[in-house]
Amino acid sequence: MGLLSSITSLFSPLPEDAIRYKGYTIAATPEEDFGRFRINAVISKKGRQRNYTVIDRIADKDTCVELTHQKAKSLIDQKGEQVFL
């Protein structure tokens, strides 16, 4: 059943501004702060998740989403499964 659920999750639709990367789901959730957007995301994998926020504020929401994905990918590359600790 684990294999079937893993395969199913690969084809299930993602929420808006979410991507899959190396088995993780990265959901960008920019927070508006005085007309700018703060980098904020949820990284999840197999029922575990971690929220993170970066103090950077970006003028454009779309750019903020792109930077959020880049920073989350970098965090995953650096920490792997330890991202959840």
N, C-alpha and C positions, 0 to 999 in steps of 0.2 A: 504493500500500500504506500510506503514511503516513496518509492520510485514513481508511482503513478501520480502522487500529489506533486512531486517535484516537476514532472513533465507538464502537468496541468498548469502549475504556476508560471511556467515559461510562456504560456500562451494566453494567460488571463490579462485583461486590460489593466493598464496602469493608471493611477490617478493623474490628473493634470500636473505638469511640471515634475513628473517622476521618470526615472530611468533605471535600467538594470545594468549592473557592472560587476563582473566576476562573481555572480551568484548573489549579490547584494541588491537591494532596492534602495535607491536614493530618492527621497521625496523632498524637493525644494519647497520650502514654505516661507518665502520672504515676508518679513514683518515691516510694515510701513512705520517710519519714525520721522516725524517732522518733514514730510514730503520726500524723504529718501527711503531706501529699502535696506534693511539689515539682513545679512546672510544668515539663514536659519534652515536647518534640514533635519530629517529623520532618516537614519540609516537602519535598515532592517534586513534580517536573514533568518529564516526558519523559526519564526516566532519570537526572536530576540530583536530588540531595537535600542537605538541610542539617539537622543536628541542632541544637537549641537548648534550653538550660535556663535558667530564671529562678530566682533565689535565694528567691523568695517561697515560703512553705509554707502550704498550705490545709488546714483541718481535715477537710473532706469531699471524697471522691474525685470525686463527680459535679460539684461546684462547681469543683474543680480542672480537670476536663475542659472545662467551659464557659469558664473563664478562659483556659485554654490556647488554645482555638479563637479567642477574642477577641483575644488578644495576637498570635497568628500572623496573623490577618487584618490587623491593624494593621501588622504588619511587612511583609506583602505589599503593602499599600496604599502604604506609605512607600517601600519599596525596589524593588518590582517584581522584575525579573529579577536585579537586583543582590543579592537575598537569597542567592544562591549564591556570592557572592564572599567 
